[in-house]
Amino acid sequence: DASLFYKLHKSNYLKYKAQIYCETNKLNEAVKILDNLLAQDISIMDYRNNVEGLRFYTLAKATKNREKSKFYLANYFIKTGDYQRAIKELNQNTAADKKDYKSLTLLADIKFRQNELADSMDLYEKAYKIKKNYPANLNGIANMYMFKKDYKNALDFYIKAYKKDKTNTEALINASMCAKMIGATDKSVDYANKVFAKE
């Protein structure tokens, strides 16, 4: 299909342009291009991860705040699959600021991916004690409960995550599955319909 080829070609051009802007320290321009690219429907997951990674790298260079820069770098390393370097950046952040709930949540996400479930839940709980309504953390806790087949608690946390971030369709999809698993078919259908209404 010619339109798909054109769209991918244009996306590659824009990504390359953003890389050049990043390397020449025109960071605001790079972030604008990357934000526009990410707002498009990029259906090739590796490509999307690559663009998101470049965006995080650019943000890390652009920010003057050391902790934010390390947080962005950690996200960049996650997108490139280098979890050890991401953990290093996040550990430095949490050592400098014990109340850095965003870094704690991202660390917990990594531990979850690495199947270190006890460590993951401890980190999610620490972040939750600091900030009870951070959507990424609520989603992480819900994922832990879902993994443990505790669908009722998972459902509660997915709904909390969705209420704090109405764009979080992943939370709604998972809430729908959890509701189905506990026999709440009406709720399951309702959550699924909300997802379809957003698309």
Residue pairs with C-beta under 8 A, 6 or more apart in sequence:
7 40
8 44
11 37
11 40
11 42
11 47
11 51
14 33
14 36
14 37
15 33
15 34
15 37
15 50
15 51
15 54
17 33
18 29
18 30
18 33
18 34
18 37
18 54
18 58
19 30
19 54
21 27
21 29
21 30
21 33
21 58
22 30
22 54
22 57
22 58
22 61
25 61
27 58
27 59
27 61
27 62
28 62
30 54
30 58
31 55
31 58
31 59
31 62
34 51
34 54
34 55
34 58
35 55
37 51
38 48
38 51
38 52
38 55
42 48
42 51
49 79
50 79
52 75
52 79
53 75
53 76
53 79
53 80
56 72
56 73
56 75
56 76
56 79
57 72
57 73
57 76
59 68
59 72
60 69
60 70
60 72
60 73
60 76
61 69
63 69
63 72
67 93
67 96
67 97
67 100
67 103
70 89
70 90
70 92
70 93
70 103
71 89
71 90
71 93
71 102
71 103
71 106
73 85
73 86
73 89
74 85
74 86
74 87
74 89
74 90
74 93
74 103
74 106
75 86
75 106
77 83
77 85
77 86
77 89
78 86
78 106
78 109
78 110
83 110
83 113
83 114
86 106
86 110
87 107
87 110
90 103
90 104
90 106
90 107
90 110
91 107
93 100
93 103
94 100
94 103
94 104
94 107
97 103
99 130
101 126
101 127
101 130
101 131
101 134
101 137
102 127
102 134
102 136
104 123
104 124
104 126
104 127
104 130
104 137
105 123
105 124
105 127
105 134
105 136
105 137
105 140
106 136
107 123
108 119
108 120
108 121
108 122
108 123
108 124
108 127
108 137
108 140
109 120
109 136
109 140
111 117
111 119
111 120
111 123
112 120
112 140
112 143
112 144
112 147
117 144
117 147
120 140
120 144
121 141
121 144
124 137
124 140
124 141
124 144
125 141
127 134
127 137
128 134
128 137
128 138
128 141
131 137
133 160
133 164
134 164
135 161
135 164
135 165
135 168
135 171
136 161
138 157
138 158
138 160
138 161
138 164
138 171
139 157
139 158
139 161
139 168
139 170
139 171
141 157
142 153
142 154
142 155
142 156
142 157
142 158
142 160
142 161
142 171
142 174
143 154
143 174
145 151
145 153
145 154
145 157
146 154
146 174
146 177
146 178
149 181
151 178
151 181
151 182
152 178
152 182
154 174
154 178
155 175
155 178
155 179
155 182
155 184
158 171
158 172
158 174
158 175
158 178
159 171
159 175
161 168
161 171
162 168
162 171
162 172
162 175
165 171
169 195
169 198
172 191
172 192
172 194
172 195
173 191
173 192
173 195
175 187
175 191
176 187
176 188
176 189
176 191
176 192
176 195
177 188
179 185
179 187
179 188
179 191
180 188
